[in-house]
Amino acid sequence: MLFGTGFISRPFGAILFGRIGDLIGRKTAFMFSIIVMTVPTFLMGCLPTYSSIGIFAPILFYLLRLIQSIPASGEIPGTICLLYENADKNNSKYMTSWTYVGNQIGAILGIFVTVLTDNILSESSMLQWGWRVSFWAGGLLGLLGIYMRHTLTETPTFKRLVSHHSVDKETVGEVITNHKTPILLGVGFGAINAVTFYLFATYVPDIIGNFFQANSTMLSCSMIALLAFMTMLIPFFGKLAESYCSQKIFIYSSVFVIMLLFPLFIAVNSSNLHLLIVIGILFSFPIASISAVYPYWIARIFHSKIRYTAIGLSFNFADGIIGGLSPAIALAMIEYTNNKGSFCFYVLLCSIISIISFRKIKKTTSA
């Protein structure tokens, strides 16, 4: 529940950091987002325990999680804007494909720290102070990110907007009203990217752990290997998109996801662990290729004047609501249908919505 409510707050953060990015500058929003995200992350690791302050401990943790999720809304939109607007026309697909690489590396480091503390520290040490390590590590990485972003320069696109006095003057309401169709198409377009990542990064490992009684350390190491493999695939598909039609890459990858759902449904319901592992490896290819081309196309939908805000709204509604709540939706579907593979129908629905949205997007943007 705490995980999901953090995602629900992200559309509000998308508006806040989107407006900063479109009115003041991409770099300013990008810097502000990581500063505001680093502080609550570190403070989570410094909170007193329930035995010290009682009910205020979970309340403070909940509030810090909400604060942390708001600047997270500006991270991916800011990365997309910076990469897209700094790229040359002949390598924009490849450059924007690096958008998710940082996220993937962060996920790998997070799992690694968890495995390390679980295996080094005793259960009592984990309960006393070991759980704080991940948050402290996140705070330290945030400081490194602040230093690195300080060296960035503003994008040429935003500099032109400023020099031509073309910075957006619309209110938030006007941005949403005047651009509601492309924003909604962006949400639909991002549905498959969001739901596949969160289901296969959080929910499927839980299935393997709960239904197949897999060792937690081995499961975590397997996830690290799979995420590392996907991370290497993303820029590869970004480079491929420069020489091969990126539209076809997205469509073919989405169809491949749909094709894999039936064997996934069978594997889960038949408790076939080996088949599930093979399918998981196969899924890494379409998930990586979709992640590679998504940033390029979501950036192309919107005019530079409202790009940060519009990408933020589209991405965070898709990633925060459709994707972030997908594990909870999957659990509810399993409980309602009494079928362990019923979540596949949710992925199917999101895949179809994304394909339809993308076909409509292609009519409003150039190849």
C-alpha positions as CSV (number, residue, x, y, z in Angstrom):
1,M,0.0,0.0,0.0
2,L,2.8,2.4,0.9
3,F,4.5,1.5,-2.4
4,G,1.4,2.3,-4.3
5,T,0.4,5.6,-2.6
6,G,3.9,6.9,-3.4
7,F,3.1,6.4,-7.1
8,I,-0.3,8.0,-6.8
9,S,1.3,11.3,-5.8
10,R,3.5,11.4,-8.8
11,P,1.2,13.2,-11.3
12,F,1.2,16.2,-8.8
13,G,5.0,16.1,-8.9
14,A,4.9,16.0,-12.7
15,I,3.0,19.3,-12.8
16,L,5.3,20.9,-10.3
17,F,8.6,19.9,-11.9
18,G,7.2,20.1,-15.4
19,R,6.3,23.7,-14.9
20,I,9.8,24.4,-13.5
21,G,11.4,22.7,-16.5
22,D,9.3,24.6,-19.0
23,L,9.3,28.0,-17.4
24,I,12.7,28.2,-15.7
25,G,14.9,25.6,-17.3
26,R,15.5,21.9,-17.8
27,K,18.7,21.9,-15.7
28,T,17.0,23.8,-12.8
29,A,14.2,21.3,-12.6
30,F,16.6,18.4,-13.0
31,M,18.8,19.7,-10.1
32,F,15.8,20.5,-7.9
33,S,14.3,17.1,-8.3
34,I,17.3,15.2,-7.2
35,I,17.9,17.5,-4.2
36,V,14.4,17.1,-3.0
37,M,14.5,13.4,-3.5
38,T,17.9,12.8,-1.8
39,V,17.0,14.5,1.5
40,P,13.9,12.4,2.4
41,T,15.6,9.2,1.2
42,F,18.5,9.8,3.7
43,L,16.1,10.9,6.4
44,M,14.1,7.6,6.1
45,G,17.3,5.8,7.3
46,C,17.5,8.2,10.3
47,L,14.0,7.8,11.6
48,P,13.4,6.6,15.2
49,T,11.8,3.2,15.5
50,Y,8.3,2.3,16.6
51,S,9.6,1.4,20.1
52,S,11.0,5.0,20.5
53,I,8.2,7.2,19.2
54,G,5.3,4.7,18.6
55,I,2.8,5.4,15.8
56,F,4.7,8.5,14.7
57,A,7.4,6.2,13.2
58,P,5.3,4.7,10.4
59,I,3.5,8.1,9.9
60,L,6.8,9.9,9.4
61,F,8.0,7.1,7.1
62,Y,4.8,7.4,5.1
63,L,5.2,11.2,4.8
64,L,8.8,11.0,3.7
65,R,7.9,8.4,1.1
66,L,5.2,10.7,-0.3
67,I,7.7,13.6,-0.4
68,Q,10.3,11.4,-2.0
69,S,7.8,10.3,-4.8
70,I,7.0,13.9,-5.8
71,P,10.5,14.8,-7.2
72,A,10.8,11.3,-8.6
73,S,8.1,12.5,-11.0
74,G,10.5,14.8,-12.7
75,E,13.4,12.4,-13.1
76,I,12.6,10.5,-16.3
77,P,10.9,13.5,-18.0
78,G,13.9,15.6,-17.2
79,T,16.3,12.9,-18.5
80,I,14.3,12.5,-21.7
81,C,14.2,16.3,-22.3
82,L,18.0,16.7,-21.7
83,L,19.0,13.8,-23.9
84,Y,16.5,14.5,-26.7
85,E,17.2,18.3,-26.8
86,N,21.0,17.8,-26.7
87,A,21.1,15.1,-29.3
88,D,21.9,15.5,-33.0
89,K,19.1,14.5,-35.4
90,N,21.2,11.6,-36.7
91,N,21.6,10.0,-33.2
92,S,18.6,11.1,-31.2
93,K,17.1,7.6,-31.0
94,Y,20.3,6.2,-29.6
95,M,20.9,9.1,-27.2
96,T,17.4,9.0,-25.7
97,S,17.6,5.2,-25.4
98,W,20.0,5.8,-22.4
99,T,17.1,7.2,-20.4
100,Y,16.3,4.1,-18.5
101,V,19.9,2.8,-18.1
102,G,20.4,4.9,-14.9
103,N,17.1,3.5,-13.5
104,Q,18.2,0.0,-14.2
105,I,21.6,0.5,-12.6
106,G,19.9,2.0,-9.6
107,A,17.6,-1.1,-9.3
108,I,20.6,-3.4,-9.6
109,L,22.5,-1.5,-6.9
110,G,19.4,-1.6,-4.6
111,I,19.0,-5.3,-4.9
112,F,22.7,-5.8,-4.4
113,V,22.7,-3.8,-1.2
114,T,19.7,-5.8,0.1
115,V,21.4,-9.1,-0.7
116,L,24.6,-8.0,0.9
117,T,23.0,-6.8,4.2
118,D,20.7,-9.9,4.3
119,N,23.7,-12.2,4.1
120,I,26.2,-10.3,6.2
121,L,24.0,-9.1,9.1
122,S,22.1,-11.2,11.6
123,E,18.3,-10.9,11.8
124,S,18.5,-8.9,15.0
125,S,21.0,-6.5,13.4
126,M,18.8,-6.0,10.4
127,L,15.8,-5.2,12.6
128,Q,17.9,-2.8,14.8
129,W,19.9,-0.8,12.1
130,G,20.5,-2.9,9.0
131,W,17.3,-1.8,7.3
132,R,18.7,1.8,7.3
133,V,21.7,1.0,5.1
134,S,19.7,1.1,1.8
135,F,18.4,4.5,2.5
136,W,21.8,5.9,3.6
137,A,23.3,4.4,0.4
138,G,20.6,6.1,-1.6
139,G,21.3,9.4,0.0
140,L,25.0,9.1,-0.8
141,L,24.3,8.2,-4.4
142,G,22.0,11.2,-4.5
143,L,24.9,13.5,-3.4
144,L,27.0,12.1,-6.3
145,G,24.1,12.8,-8.6
146,I,23.8,16.4,-7.4
147,Y,27.5,17.0,-8.1
148,M,27.2,15.4,-11.6
149,R,24.1,17.4,-12.5
150,H,25.8,20.6,-11.4
151,T,28.2,20.2,-14.3
152,L,25.4,20.1,-16.9
153,T,24.5,23.0,-19.1
154,E,21.0,24.1,-20.2
155,T,19.7,22.5,-23.4
156,P,20.1,24.4,-26.8
157,T,16.3,24.0,-27.3
158,F,15.4,25.8,-24.1
159,K,18.1,28.5,-24.7
160,R,16.4,29.2,-28.1
161,L,13.0,29.5,-26.4
162,V,14.4,32.1,-24.0
163,S,16.3,34.0,-26.7
164,H,13.1,34.1,-28.9
165,H,10.9,35.0,-25.9
166,S,8.9,31.9,-26.6
167,V,8.9,30.3,-23.2
168,D,5.4,28.9,-22.5
169,K,2.9,31.3,-20.9
170,E,0.1,28.8,-20.5
171,T,-1.3,27.9,-17.1
172,V,-1.3,24.3,-16.0
173,G,-5.0,24.1,-16.8
174,E,-4.4,25.5,-20.3
175,V,-1.6,23.0,-20.9
176,I,-3.8,20.1,-20.0
177,T,-6.9,21.4,-21.9
178,N,-5.0,22.5,-25.0
179,H,-2.9,19.3,-25.2
180,K,-5.2,16.7,-23.7
181,T,-5.3,14.5,-26.7
182,P,-1.5,14.0,-27.1
183,I,-1.1,13.7,-23.3
184,L,-3.7,10.9,-23.2
185,L,-2.1,9.2,-26.2
186,G,1.2,9.5,-24.3
187,V,-0.4,7.7,-21.3
188,G,-1.7,4.9,-23.5
189,F,1.6,4.7,-25.4
190,G,3.5,4.2,-22.1
191,A,1.2,1.6,-20.6
192,I,3.0,-1.4,-21.9
193,N,6.4,0.0,-20.9
194,A,5.2,0.6,-17.4
195,V,3.2,-2.6,-16.7
196,T,5.8,-5.0,-18.1
197,F,8.6,-3.5,-16.1
198,Y,6.8,-3.4,-12.7
199,L,5.2,-6.8,-13.1
200,F,8.5,-8.5,-14.1
201,A,10.6,-6.5,-11.7
202,T,8.4,-6.9,-8.6
203,Y,5.5,-9.3,-9.1
204,V,6.9,-12.2,-11.0
205,P,9.8,-12.6,-8.6
206,D,7.2,-12.8,-5.8
207,I,5.5,-15.6,-7.7
208,I,8.7,-17.5,-8.0
209,G,9.5,-17.0,-4.3
210,N,6.0,-17.8,-3.0
211,F,4.7,-20.5,-5.3
212,F,8.0,-22.2,-6.0
213,Q,9.7,-21.7,-2.6
214,A,12.8,-20.3,-4.3
215,N,15.8,-19.2,-2.2
216,S,15.7,-15.4,-1.7
217,T,19.4,-14.9,-2.3
218,M,19.4,-16.9,-5.5
219,L,16.2,-15.2,-6.7
220,S,17.8,-11.8,-6.0
221,C,21.0,-12.7,-7.8
222,S,18.9,-14.0,-10.8
223,M,17.1,-10.6,-10.9
224,I,20.4,-8.8,-10.8
225,A,21.7,-10.9,-13.8
226,L,18.4,-10.4,-15.7
227,L,18.3,-6.6,-15.1
228,A,22.0,-6.3,-16.1
229,F,21.3,-8.2,-19.3
230,M,18.3,-5.9,-20.0
231,T,20.4,-2.8,-19.2
232,M,23.0,-3.8,-21.9
233,L,20.2,-4.5,-24.4
234,I,18.6,-1.1,-24.1
235,P,21.3,1.0,-25.8
236,F,21.8,-1.8,-28.3
237,F,18.2,-1.4,-29.5
238,G,18.6,2.4,-29.4
239,K,21.5,2.0,-31.8
240,L,19.4,-0.4,-33.9
241,A,16.6,2.1,-34.1
242,E,18.9,4.6,-35.9
243,S,19.3,2.3,-38.8
244,Y,16.1,0.3,-38.6
245,C,12.5,1.7,-38.4
246,S,11.9,2.5,-34.7
247,Q,8.1,2.3,-35.3
248,K,8.5,-1.3,-36.4
249,I,10.7,-2.1,-33.4
250,F,8.0,-0.9,-31.0
251,I,5.1,-2.7,-32.8
252,Y,7.0,-5.9,-33.2
253,S,8.2,-5.8,-29.6
254,S,4.6,-5.2,-28.3
255,V,3.3,-8.1,-30.4
256,F,6.1,-10.3,-29.0
257,V,5.0,-9.4,-25.5
258,I,1.4,-10.5,-26.4
259,M,2.7,-13.7,-27.9
260,L,4.6,-14.6,-24.7
261,L,1.6,-14.1,-22.5
262,F,0.1,-17.4,-23.3
263,P,3.1,-19.6,-22.4
264,L,3.6,-17.4,-19.3
265,F,0.0,-18.1,-18.3
266,I,0.6,-21.8,-18.8
267,A,4.0,-21.7,-16.9
268,V,2.5,-20.0,-13.9
269,N,-0.6,-22.2,-13.6
270,S,1.4,-25.4,-14.2
271,S,4.1,-24.3,-11.7
272,N,6.8,-24.9,-14.3
273,L,9.8,-23.0,-12.9
274,H,12.1,-23.9,-15.8
275,L,9.6,-22.6,-18.4
276,L,9.0,-19.5,-16.4
277,I,12.8,-18.7,-16.3
278,V,13.0,-19.2,-20.1
279,I,10.0,-16.9,-20.6
280,G,11.5,-14.3,-18.3
281,I,14.7,-14.2,-20.4
282,L,12.7,-13.9,-23.6
283,F,10.6,-11.1,-22.1
284,S,13.8,-9.1,-21.5
285,F,14.2,-8.5,-25.3
286,P,10.8,-6.8,-26.0
287,I,10.9,-5.0,-22.6
288,A,14.4,-3.6,-23.4
289,S,13.5,-2.6,-27.0
290,I,10.3,-0.8,-25.9
291,S,12.3,1.0,-23.2
292,A,14.8,2.0,-25.8
293,V,12.4,3.6,-28.3
294,Y,9.8,5.0,-25.9
295,P,11.7,8.1,-24.8
296,Y,12.4,9.2,-28.4
297,W,8.7,9.0,-29.4
298,I,7.3,10.5,-26.2
299,A,9.6,13.5,-26.7
300,R,8.4,13.9,-30.4
301,I,4.8,14.2,-29.4
302,F,5.1,17.5,-27.7
303,H,6.2,21.0,-28.6
304,S,9.4,22.1,-26.8
305,K,7.4,24.9,-25.0
306,I,5.4,22.4,-23.0
307,R,7.6,19.2,-23.4
308,Y,8.7,18.8,-19.8
309,T,5.2,19.2,-18.3
310,A,3.5,17.1,-21.0
311,I,6.0,14.3,-20.8
312,G,5.8,14.4,-17.0
313,L,2.0,14.0,-17.1
314,S,2.0,11.3,-19.7
315,F,4.8,9.3,-18.2
316,N,3.7,9.6,-14.5
317,F,0.1,8.6,-15.2
318,A,1.3,5.6,-17.1
319,D,4.2,4.7,-14.9
320,G,2.8,5.8,-11.6
321,I,-0.8,4.6,-11.9
322,I,-0.9,1.9,-14.6
323,G,2.5,0.5,-13.8
324,G,3.0,1.3,-10.1
325,L,-0.4,-0.2,-9.1
326,S,0.0,-3.2,-11.4
327,P,1.3,-5.6,-8.7
328,A,-1.7,-4.7,-6.5
329,I,-4.0,-5.1,-9.5
330,A,-2.4,-8.5,-10.3
331,L,-3.0,-9.7,-6.8
332,A,-6.6,-8.6,-6.8
333,M,-7.2,-10.4,-10.1
334,I,-5.7,-13.6,-8.7
335,E,-7.8,-13.4,-5.6
336,Y,-11.0,-12.7,-7.6
337,T,-10.4,-15.3,-10.3
338,N,-8.5,-17.9,-8.2
339,N,-6.1,-18.2,-11.1
340,K,-2.4,-17.4,-10.7
341,G,-1.9,-16.4,-14.3
342,S,-4.8,-14.0,-14.5
343,F,-2.5,-11.0,-14.4
344,C,-1.6,-11.8,-18.0
345,F,-4.9,-10.4,-19.1
346,Y,-4.0,-7.1,-17.6
347,V,-0.7,-7.0,-19.5
348,L,-2.7,-8.0,-22.7
349,L,-5.1,-5.1,-22.2
350,C,-2.2,-2.6,-21.6
351,S,-0.3,-3.9,-24.7
352,I,-3.3,-3.4,-26.9
353,I,-3.9,0.1,-25.6
354,S,-0.2,1.0,-26.3
355,I,-0.3,-0.3,-29.9
356,I,-3.5,1.6,-30.6
357,S,-2.1,4.8,-29.0
358,F,1.1,4.5,-30.9
359,R,-0.6,4.1,-34.3
360,K,-2.5,7.3,-33.6
361,I,0.7,9.1,-32.4
362,K,2.4,8.2,-35.8
363,K,-0.3,10.2,-37.6
364,T,0.6,13.4,-35.7
365,T,4.4,13.1,-35.8
366,S,7.0,12.5,-38.5
367,A,9.0,9.3,-38.7
